[in-house]
Amino acid sequence: MYRLLAIDLDGTLLTPQPNKIITPRTRQALFRAAEAGITIVIATGQNLAVLRSVCGELPLQGPQIIENGAVIADLQGNIYHEKPFPTEYILPVLDTLRGLGFYRAYHTIHRVYVDKNTPRARNWYRPPVPPAIEVEDVASLYPLQCVKLVGVGEESKIRGKRPELERLFEGKLYVTQSSFDLIEFLHPSVSKGNALKVIAADLHIPPEEIVAFGDNHNDIGMLQFAGLGIAMGNAHEEVKKQADYVTASNAEEGVAQAIEALILSKII
């Protein structure tokens, strides 16, 4: 029997833009799973404020994965594990991103700062989540402690430059893609997959009793770790290739469909 569901947020649990909601059917599937004793963990690249705003009414008890695994915390703000970004690589990453023509975001534990005129910056978060703060040059924030740095750009450019950036910072940082237009840099031991391993160990739940859902590059690690890795129908092909099962898209309530068919149907 499965005892833990690890679920990505954007592109997975939430419907597509512009609505980005958790549908009643999906909400019901999650509550039914929780009532059956299954632990639900949201695994997102978003911050705690977004998690509280979007998932505050879900049956979430205990640690959740935020900032792509740089922080493991509960909805009350209790931090279980945290891996800050290595200070010595802040300026090299920001300089590299600027050199490649990317806009940049600087994530602290509480706020997000972006270069002035960063695309979609003013629509990044919905109230009551605090908006991103535009500054002339995010490098001016150094050495303010951060949890991750982000490059913002066109989808083709992000995917095209990701292998180069992975090679450049190999062994120094974890480089991943969390959205079609975002590339992220974090502490080298950070990832959703590693965070899920930590939570599983804390809760004494073996991998074979875990189901993970995701749609993007940053979800691959947890899909590989879980006993059942499920890719969304809208996932990129590189993600689908790493999954055990492909469900419907987030526009078709793919999470709910998979929970109903593969988990709830087997609970007597």
N, C-alpha and C positions, 0 to 999 in steps of 0.2 A: 504493500500500500504506500502511496505517496504521502509524505508528511509535511512538505514545504513547497510552496510555489514562489518562484522568484520572477518578477514581471517588470519588464521595461515599461517606461511611461509613454513618452512621445513616439508616435508611429506604431505603438503596440497596444497598450491599454486604452489610450485616448483615441477618439475618432480623429480623422484628418482635419487640418485647418479649413475654415477659420473657427469652427466650433470647438474642437478639442475637448470633448466631454467623455465621461464614463457613462455608457448607456444603462438604462434600467436593467436590461437583460444581463449585462456584464456585472453590474453591481450585485444582482441577485445570485449569480454564479459564485461570486467571491464570498458572499455571506453564507451560502450553502456549504462551501468548502470550509470556511472557518467554523461553522457549526459542527462539521464532521471532525474537527480537531486538527485541521491542516493549518499550518503557519503560513501567513502571507507576507512576503517581503517585496517591497517596491525597490527596483534597482534603476536609478536614474542618473543622468548627468546633470540634472537640475539641482538647485539648492534646497535647503530645509524649508524656506518660506514657500516655495512652489509646492513642495510635497504636502505641507500643511494645508495650503489653499485648495489643492486639487483632490487630495486623498484624505482629508481630515475626518470624513464621515465613513471611511472604510474600516473594516475590522482589522486594524493593524496594531498588533501588540509586540513590543520589543523592537530590536534593531532593524533599521532600514538602510539601504545603500544609496547615498547621495554623492553628488559631485564625482560620478563615475568610480566611486569606491574610495576616494580620498578621505571621506568621512562616513562613519557608520554611527547613526544616531537614531533615537526614537522621536516620535512626534512631539514629545514634551521638551525636546532639546537636550536630553541627556546624551553625551557623546561617549560611545563605547570604544571606538578606535579612530585615530586621526593620523594622516600622513601629510604634513605640509610639503609644499613644493620646495626643492633644494634651492636655497637662496643664490648659490653660485651660478645657477643656470638661468636665472630670471632675465638678466640683460642679454645674454647670448640668444635666448629664444626670441625675445622681443625684437632684437636687432635683425635676426634672420627673417622673421615674419615681415618686418617692414621692408627688408631688402627684396623680398619676393612679391611685394605689392599687396600684402594682406592687411586688413584692419585687424585690431587686436583687442582682446578682452582680458581683464585682470580680475580673477575671482578671489575674494577673501572669504572667510567663513560666513560673513554677514551680508556683504554687498558685492556688486559687480560693477567694475569701471570699464569703460570702453573709449577708444579713440573717438574724437569728435567726428561726426558725420558717418559713423559706422552704419552700414545698411541694417535696417530693421531694429536698430538699438532702441528707438523710442517706443517700439511695439513689442519689445523683448518679453516683458512681463505684464500681466494683467493685474489691476488692483484686486485685492489688497496687497499683493506682492510689491515691495519697493522697486521702483524703476532702476534700470541701469544708469549709472552716473557718467555723463560724457565729460572727458577731460581732453585738453589739447594733445597730450602725449602720455599714454599710460606708463611709459618708462619712467616718468617723473615720480611715480609712486614708490619705486625701489628705494629702500629695501623692505617695504611693508610686506609682512608675511602673507602669502597667498596659498591657496590649495590647488589652483591650476591656472594655466594660461591658455588662451584660445585664439586661433586665427580664423578670421571670417572672410569668405570669398565665394566666388562662383563654384558650382558643383564640379565642373570639368577641371578647374584649376586645383581644387581641393584633392580630388582623386588622383590627378596627375602628379601632384607634388608630394603626396603622402609617402610613397616609397622612399623618395629622396630624403625627406625629413626623418623617417624612421631610421634610415642608415646613418644620417648625420648625428643623431642623438642615441644611437644604439648603446645599451648598457648604462646610459646616463639618465634617460627619462622614458616614460611610457608615452607613446604617441598613438593616438587613435582618432577615429572619425565618429562623432556622435550624431551628426545630422548631415544632410547633403551639402550644407554650406559652412560647417564648423569642423576644424581640426583642433584636437586638444592635446596638451602636454601636462603630464603629472609625474609625481614621484615614481621612480622606476619599479617599485613593488606594488604600485596601485593599479587596480583594474576591477571591473565588476566581478570577474571570475575569482580573483583573489579575495575580494571582500565576501563573496558568497562562501568561499572555503572557510574563512574566519567565522562567519555566522554559523555555518554547519557544524564546525568544531565546537563552538560555544554551546550550541543546542544539542550536541551529540546526535546529529542526524547524518547518516551516511549518504554519499552522492546518489546511490541507486534509489533513494527515497525522495529525490528532489526533481521537480519539473521547472525548467526555465524557459521564458518566452522573450524573444527579441526580434529586432528588425535591422539593426545596423552593426557596423564593424565593432563598436565597443561592447556589443552583446556576445560576441563569439566565444570569449573565454568562459562565460557562465553556461552557454549552451553546451560546450564541450565538457564542462565539469559535471553538469547535472546528469542524472540517470536518463532523463528524457529532455532533450533540447528541442524546442519548438520554434521554428521561424515563422514569421508572419507572411501572408501572401504578398504583401507589399514590400517585403524585405529585398535587399540587394542580393544578387545571385551569389556573391561570395559568402553571404550569411546562410543562405539556403543550403549551400553545399556542406556546411558544417553541422546542419541540424539533423535530428533523427526523424523529424516530422514537420511538414509544412501545413499550417492551418490557413483559414481564409484571411483576408486583409483586415486592417483595422477599421476600414469602412464597412465591413461585413460582420463585425463583432467576432473576429477570429479567436480572441482569447476566450470569450464565452463559449463559442462552439467547441473548442478543444477541451475546456474544463468539463463541459457537459458530457461529451462523448468519451473522453479518455479517463476521467477521474470520477465524476459524480455517478456515472452509470455503473461503476464497479463497487460503489459503496452500498452495502446492504443495510 
